[in-house]
Amino acid sequence: VAFMHQGRITAQGAPAELAKLARTKLLEVRCSHPLEAARLVQGLPSILNVHAFGDHLRVGTREPTRARQAIAKKLQASGVAVDSIAEASPTIEDVFVELMRT
């Protein structure tokens, strides 16, 4: 796989190799109200970005332990039931977007 930006190859390798280029760690948050949860956790310390995908959120962070604790605390205090918060592997799209932002 090769990533191109403005006509130049910016990175190439097997998908697993490219995934290692991501500095942002991802958390997958499964909860009762994902859209409300996204609004609540956006802007918390250690949270870089939040995206709702159907029944869950994907949260970008460089401090997964701290982010996990902050998310759980905020959602529970707001009455949003949290089913799970787990680290997720980045997709090829996640890696591409991150590399284009740097």
Helices and strands as residue ranges (DSSP letters): E 2-5, E 8-12, H 15-19, E 25-31, H 34-41, E 47-53, E 56-61, H 64-77, E 82-88, H 92-101
